[in-house]
Amino acid sequence: MGHGKQPPVVHTVTSATTSSSDDQSARMKRYLTMMGLRVVCFGVVFVTTGWLRWVAIIAAVALPYFAVVIANAVRPSQVGQITPVSPEQDRTRQLDQ
């Protein structure tokens, strides 16, 4: 083996963007959370009176629109940056030939 060779360049991918399945899962969780909040608003309508009831009615009517808009909002993909990493020097003893 020659001693003048450069060590190989190793790239790290820690700056890679999130996968589309992870993004979709996060959007679904946001949507389901908002729909759960809507169910709570419907419950509040039946146990309260006055202005709180009206706020709950308005929220129960408006939440589906906002839930869909937020769930369909896809984050723009960011360009990942791959940086080279120098591997550690191999310190294992070799038999001389």
C-alpha positions as CSV (number, residue, x, y, z in Angstrom):
1,M,0.0,0.0,0.0
2,G,1.3,3.4,-0.9
3,H,1.9,5.9,1.8
4,G,1.2,9.0,-0.4
5,K,-2.6,8.3,-0.7
6,Q,-5.0,10.8,0.7
7,P,-7.6,9.5,3.1
8,P,-11.1,9.0,1.5
9,V,-13.6,11.8,1.9
10,V,-16.6,10.8,4.0
11,H,-19.8,12.8,3.8
12,T,-22.2,13.4,6.6
13,V,-26.0,13.7,5.9
14,T,-27.1,15.1,9.3
15,S,-28.3,18.2,7.5
16,A,-30.7,16.2,5.3
17,T,-34.3,17.4,5.2
18,T,-37.1,15.5,6.8
19,S,-38.7,12.7,4.7
20,S,-42.1,13.3,3.1
21,S,-43.6,10.5,5.2
22,D,-42.5,12.3,8.4
23,D,-43.9,15.6,7.1
24,Q,-47.2,13.9,6.2
25,S,-47.4,12.3,9.7
26,A,-46.8,15.7,11.4
27,R,-49.5,17.3,9.2
28,M,-52.0,14.6,10.1
29,K,-51.3,15.0,13.8
30,R,-51.9,18.7,13.5
31,Y,-55.2,18.1,11.7
32,L,-56.4,15.5,14.2
33,T,-55.5,17.7,17.1
34,M,-57.6,20.6,15.6
35,M,-60.5,18.2,15.0
36,G,-60.3,17.0,18.6
37,L,-60.4,20.7,19.7
38,R,-63.6,21.0,17.5
39,V,-65.2,18.1,19.3
40,V,-64.4,19.8,22.6
41,C,-66.0,23.0,21.3
42,F,-69.2,21.1,20.5
43,G,-69.2,19.8,24.0
44,V,-68.8,23.3,25.4
45,V,-71.8,24.5,23.4
46,F,-74.1,22.2,25.4
47,V,-72.7,23.0,28.9
48,T,-72.2,26.8,28.8
49,T,-74.3,29.9,28.2
50,G,-73.7,33.4,27.0
51,W,-70.6,34.6,25.2
52,L,-68.6,31.4,25.9
53,R,-71.2,29.4,24.0
54,W,-71.0,31.8,21.0
55,V,-67.2,31.5,21.0
56,A,-67.5,27.7,21.0
57,I,-70.0,27.8,18.2
58,I,-67.8,30.1,16.1
59,A,-64.7,28.0,16.8
60,A,-66.5,24.7,15.9
61,V,-67.6,26.2,12.6
62,A,-64.2,27.9,11.7
63,L,-61.9,25.1,12.9
64,P,-62.4,22.7,9.9
65,Y,-61.3,25.4,7.5
66,F,-58.1,26.3,9.4
67,A,-57.4,22.6,10.1
68,V,-57.4,21.8,6.3
69,V,-55.4,24.9,5.5
70,I,-52.8,24.1,8.1
71,A,-52.7,20.3,7.2
72,N,-52.2,21.1,3.6
73,A,-49.4,23.6,4.2
74,V,-46.3,21.7,3.2
75,R,-43.0,23.1,4.5
76,P,-40.7,24.2,1.7
77,S,-37.9,21.8,1.3
78,Q,-34.6,23.2,2.3
79,V,-31.5,22.4,0.5
80,G,-29.3,20.2,2.6
81,Q,-25.7,20.9,3.0
82,I,-23.3,18.0,2.8
83,T,-20.0,18.7,4.6
84,P,-17.0,16.5,4.2
85,V,-15.7,14.7,7.3
86,S,-12.2,13.4,7.6
87,P,-12.1,9.9,8.9
88,E,-9.9,9.0,11.9
89,Q,-6.5,7.6,11.0
90,D,-6.4,3.8,11.1
91,R,-4.0,3.0,14.0
92,T,-4.1,-0.7,13.8
93,R,-0.7,-2.3,13.4
94,Q,0.0,-3.7,10.0
95,L,2.3,-6.5,9.1
96,D,5.2,-5.2,7.0
97,Q,5.6,-6.9,3.7
